[in-house]
Amino acid sequence: MLPYRTIEDAEAALNRTLTFAETLWFKYSANKSDYFLYCHNILFLLGVFSLAPLPVVFLELLRSSNFERFKIQPKVKLSRSEMFACYKTVMKLFFLIVGPLQLVSYPSVKFIGIRTGLPLPSIWEMLMQLIVYFVVEDYTNYWIHRWLHCKWGYEKIHKVHHEYSAPIGFAAPYAHWAEILILGIPSFLGPAMVPGHMITFWLWIALRQIEAIETHSGYDLPWTPTKYIPFYGGAEYHDYHHYVGGQSQSNFASVFTYCDYIYGTDKGYRYQKKLLAKLKEESGFRAQSNGGLYYVPSQNIKSD
């Protein structure tokens, strides 16, 4: 809740006129508690989980030849009922785990210093904070993800997420309840290290989930804006991790690829890409995995 009764009070405190965005924020948030504003995350996540995967779901159901060439594993075709079953499971997890977690985690958000007042952060400040959040989350997620691929972590927790060897957007948050709790830690570390405004926090939570849905989409679309982000993994990179499955020791990165490169956990992926390129160059061979990008008939490099 803002400590100002009127816009004039806010302008007097800031010693300047409010920007248009600040005026809108004042009108919306002035009489709302910080806890109420924080709980907007629940609505944003519900919207992202429900709406962000829909464009690719429509592509999957349409099965047009114009888009089929962008599907990474085109022989894997899920029916409408199978995709809806995935969504129902995600919604069950949302209402039983994700939503309640948001409701009870407000004290920690308040403790680290996420603010709701004026002034609003500049676009530049928000951008710099979001970059920090993505980098911190990516690094810590990498190591937790590697741990989840040890025998105990995979068998007890992570194998649920790998039920989809050819992932779809709805499957991005499809996981064991314990994994949802564990992977909430990397998402929280960035804002804890560099606390910002509640709007930045909202944006961070939404963008991180949209990114996860994009990398689980199952489509390597050439016009995706994320292709212009340095070191970004993307759908084709993460799809390989799902294709290899539980024995995978490759492509653990959640967003960027630098950790896999530095620690050598992309060797199998890079070797296979190199091998496929060589086969195509020498014999015009079109290598396929489930009709897609990975499988080499004469090789078995899933364990790399």
Secondary structure, DSSP 8 states (H G I E B T S, - for coil): --S-SSHHHHHHHHTS---HHHHHHHHHHTTS-HHHHHTHHHHHHHHHHHHTTHHHHHHHHH--HHHHTTBSSTT----HHHHHHHHHHHHHHIIIIIHHHHHH-HHHHHHHT-B--SS---HHHHHHHHHHHHHHHHHHHHHHHHHHTSHHHHHHTGGGGGG-SS--GGGTT-S-HHHHHHTHHHHHHHHHHS--BHHHHHHHHHHHHHHHHHHTSSB--TT-GGGGSTTB--HHHHHHHHHHGGG--S---SSBSHHHHHTTTTHHHHHHHHHHHHHHHHH-----STTSS---TT---TT-
